[in-house]
Amino acid sequence: MKVRPKEVMVNLPAVHFFDSEGEDAQLAANFNTFVHGKVRLKYEFLGTIGAQLVSIFYLQRNDEFSQLREEFMRLIENDLMERESNNG
């Protein structure tokens, strides 16, 4: 049987929300099992917003990565300050 490669469209960098720890690592590992070549999906856990864990996925750290990361870090910091002010 001859297998033909398929194209998969992926928009990166991308931020995803998860319900539990380790889901981001599993997503990256699953993606990397079918990627051909030296390219590997990388991820960084950013923090939490509400009850959701937030991670950014990327191939390389570039300007687009930095802008998206900074935007979500501000959202995470704002959420943390809001929760602290509600508890205090």
Secondary structure, 3 states (H helix, E strand, C coil): CCCCCCCCCCCCCEEEEECCCCHHHHHHHHHHHCCCCCCCCEEEEEEEECCEEEEEEECCCCHHHHHHHHHHHHHHHHHHHHHHHHHC
